[in-house]
Structures are given as C-alpha cells and as structure tokens.
Amino acid sequence: MAETSAAGSAPASETPVSEGEIFHGAPFDLKRIRKSVFASMLESKSRYGGKRIAAIDADGREVSFNDLTKAAFALGHALKAGTEPGEAIGVLLPTGAGAIISFYALTAYGRVPAMLNFTAGERALKAACRACKAKKIITAHRFIELGELEELEAELAKDHELIYLEDVRENLSLMDKIAAAVGTVLPGLVRSHPDPDSPAVYLFTSGTEGDPKGVVLSHANLLANVEQVRDHIKILPTDVLFNPLPTFHCFGLTGGVLVPIGLGVPAICHPTPLQAKTIVKRIAETKATILFATDTFMNQYARAADEGDLSSLRFAVCGAERVKDETRSALRRRFNLEIVEGYGLTEAAPVLSVNQPQNNRPGTVGQLMPGCQAKLVPVEGIDDGGQLHIKGPNIMKGYIRPTNPLALEAPEGGWHDTGDIVSIDEDGFLRIRGRVKRFAKLGGEMVSLAVVENCATSLWPDNMHAAAAIPDKRKGEQVILLTDYDKADRADLVAFARNHGISDLAIPRKIIHVDSIPVLGTGKTDYGTVQKTVEAMMAETPAPAPEPAE
C-alpha cells in the first residue's frame, strides 16, 4: 500500500514507476564549481565588497568579509602546525562566528574540517574521528562551559589534542599575523589550491543504528549545491537569512553558512534551535527575511512568537522531516508566512529538491535541483512510487567508516540509493512516501509508518508521535505508536481512519504513552531510539488480545 495523506487519498497524476526511466533537473553549468570553497568565499568578498556583513553572531558581533578573510588566514596558519594538507581536523563548536571562521581557516590551508555532532556522545564522536583519522579537535572553553560538556571534553582529551579558540587567539605568532596581512591583500600567495574534487568536509550520520558513517563531500559538491540554490530560489540582495541549525548538520552548514556567503546575504547565527522564545525575538530584531528550520522547530517558534515577531520573514525553508499541514496552516493564519518545503540528505550536500516561493506545491518537496538526475526503482507492495536513486554534481564522493578509516566507498556508477520511497508527478514534483525501513509489511501489504504518524498528528496536533514496527506471528509485523499525549485513545484513531477512508492497516495495534519522543540534535525524531523503546516496552507488557477476524 502506498503512503497516503492524512485525509487518506494519494494525490492524482503521480508518475508510475518505470524501470530505467530517468528524471532530470534543469541544465546546470559545471564550470562554476571548479574551485575550492575558500576561493569561492574570496570571490564573494570581491563581488559584494569586503565591508559587506557575512555573519552576525549570537552576541550581535558582525563579521564582514574582510574580517572573515583576515581571521581565517591568521587562525588557519596557527592551526596548520603539525598537520599535513588533506588532513582532517575536528570542529566541535555551535553555530556561530567561531565555527564559520574555523571552517574557512582549515580550508584556507588545505586541511579538511570534520564537523562533529556534540550531541552524539563520546562513542559516536570517537568513531567519527577514527573514520577520518582526525587527531586534533577545535573547540572553545566557553562552549564547553555553557554546554556543560566537561565530561565529554575529558574523554576526548584522552585520545585527541583539543585546541581552544580562545588560547589560539591569545597566542597568535608574528608569522600568523603576517600570513593574515598578506592573505588579505594577496590571498593567492598564501592560500592552498586543492583539487575541486578533493574532500572539503567530513560530515557524519547520526549513528543510531551503530557507529556513524562519514560522508565525504568535495569542494565541487558543496559549491554545486550553493549554485543550484542560486539558480532555483530567488534570493534578494536585501535578504537576511536566520540560521539556528547546527553546522555539524549539512542543512546548517550549506544552507546556513555557504549559501548566504556565496550569495552575499548576511547570515544571522544562533547556537541552538531549541531557544524558541529567544529566536523569534532575534528574528524580529534583525528583521530576518528567510528562516531555515524543520517542522518540529517551526511549530515551537509559532507557539513562542507574539504578533509581529515573524512579520519580517518572506518565507521559511523547511527540510529534514515532513511539514505537517497543521504547522503550515498555523503559520499562514497567524503570520501570513509561507513554508517552502524541500528534501535533502547529507549525501546530496544536502538539497536535492525544494519548492519555490512562486511555485509552491504543499505536500511535495518541490522539483529536482538543476543538474540532478533521479530514477525510481520498483519496490514490491508499493504501486505508486519507487526507491529513489540520485546522481548529480552535488552527490557525495562516498562514505568512510571507523572500521576502515579514509577508505572511500563511492556510489556505484555515481548513483546514490537514498533509501526513500518517492513518487514524481507529471510536473516533476517529488512526494516523499517514507523511508524503505519505515514501511511495515502487514498481511502482505506495505504500510507506511509515516501515515500512522500523520493520522495521530491530525487528531492530536499539539503533541509528538512516532510509530515503529515489530514482529507479529500472525501478520508478519504489527505497528506500535509512541505518543507524548497521555489521553491518546486507539478508538479515536479507528474512528478517524474509517471516517477518512484510511485503511485499517494504518491503525496501530497498540498505543504507548511516554513522557517525550526522543529527538536528534537536528530536531528530527530519533527513530533508532524509538524502535528500541518500543521493543523494550512491548517485551515487558502482555501481548494484546487477538483482533477480530475481518
């Protein structure tokens, strides 16, 4: 059974899956991306002016292109000591000027930033460093203190050299300062000139099902996505972009740092997406016009915002999870704000498709980015959709793993299997049905766990819900719903499904109440923990009574 909307009906005019059919985005000029990420930043400085503001930190500090260039050359010269070109150096910092300068400082001298997820825990961070052979980690005393990360700091220090930004700034040598001065005037004499196809950054999967995988993105991959956004979405010279997403997440790095710097618009940095009340006030104060977020965070911002707090926004770009109808309608009703939904993955640097403000089709994730190709591989039990494989200039070089450090696992033939079930309509708009792993097989039919969650959300929109599938002797699998709504009743879901023409198979066999639904640092539901929680709780409870025969 294909995924349906909460109302129960699949959209019309979806393209049937045809083995071998390839869908194409708009044409794309590859010449624009034959440079390094640092060279691209210098081009933006030349194009928009050195005094142009590149970023504004959480404390209001403004960083111009001149400031960014000078700081990157000075810091990078200090950091390169004891390392080789192409060597990975970890970056353990929140979104802000420190993270941006550190990223460009490393790339200026041909080192490769490994962006570390400080919410992932000691085991995952050490595994990430093993995968890319990072021996040094850049962080900050103030970040460790504010984040109460002293235990993590102590564990990482056992195996890695921790470099603190405050210490480096206080101890810049004369040569560091000379490099900054020369680099600001004649950058070509100081900076490195890496191959555009060489690694520019290492990012890491969440590791919820084991050790995290490293995703290797080249300079060309990252710049391709910046240029694709330039071609696809109209960004105005007067725009101001607000980014609360972490730079260890590709959406936060590319969308929140590289895109605004590449397009010459200021990026308002916020160190965490969790401070809803502070964020909506900063949006109002900075008169931000574009916001990058997820559905979960947009919901929180809408609740925290007073009238006028979000009035400066032209639109919000949401990815990482499906945008709920309730979120979209609440923002439109209260703030006249449109959400532009997109679809991305780290392996695509990350944006693969996105709606446009002037061509926004709610319920879809827009059309393919320029230069991208897609094909749908049929999946047994799913009629209107297939498993999405993608190819294009923004698709990663490959994976690296802790078990075989820096051994690149490249996508076969350049095609990456996303693991997502997708349909594409006659106008080229993509609709995400769900992860292949997030379909349950009940009585020979495929049921999307996302549909189960959508039904719960339609009934109880103010709460969070997550579905999981576990083995069932009679039907193959059974669906269990976790919810933080303590009054959720299965009978209400039964009535909702039948009133909206939704198959009974999409009704969870059991509802389990929990205090909170686990989420990752990026705001996405942590389905790995959800699955383990369901398995543990079901093992402790008696089996439900058999369902009546149909």
Secondary structure, DSSP 4 states (H G I P E B T S, - for coil): -----TTS-PPSSBPPP-TT-EEE-S---GGGG-S-HHHHHHHHHHHH-TTSEEEE-TT--EEEHHHHHHHHHHHHHHHTTT--TT-EEEE---SSHHHHHHHHHHHHTT-EEEE--TTS-HHHHHHHHHHHT--EEEE-HHHHHHTT-HHHHHHHHTTSEEEEHHHHHHT--HHHHHHHHHHHH-GGGTS----TTSEEEEEE---TTSSPPEEEEEHHHHHHHHHHHHHHS---TT--EEE-S-TTSHIIIIIIIIHHHHHT--EEE-S-TT-HHHHHHHHHHHT--EEEE-HHHHHHHHHHPPTTTTTT-SEEEE-SSPPPHHHHHHHHHHH--EEEEEEE-GGGSSEEEE-BTTB--TTS--EEPTT-EEEEEEETTEEEEEEEEEESTTS-SEEEETTEEEEEEPPGGG-EEEEEEEEEBTT-BEEEEEEGGGEEEETTEEEEHHHHHHHHHHH-TTS-EEEEEEEETTTEEEEEEEES-TT--HHHHHHHHHHTT--GGGS-SEEEE-S---B-TTSSB-HHHHHHHHHHHHHHSPPPPPPPP-
